[in-house]
Amino acid sequence: MTAIVALCRVATMKNAKYLAKLFVRDTSGATAIEYGLIAAAMGLMLIPVMFSLSTTVKEGLFDVMLGLFPT
């Protein structure tokens, strides 16, 4: 009975090492993660730009609306 248990433990350790090697070598999701990080960084960079441009755009559109509808 102990020989079978020992054999199962050796097989499990080899299987675990093999699966660990496959996991380390697998790069199939790396590109998607990189694109996600790039999109998140771009989104974070756009937030301050939008806040700084909001007053300029608002004033410009207000001037255009005043020109269209004179009082």
Secondary structure, 3 states (H helix, E strand, C coil): CHHHHHHHHHHHHHHHHHHHHHHHHCCCCHHHHHHHHHHHHHHHHHHHHHHHHHHHHHHHHHHHHHHHCCC
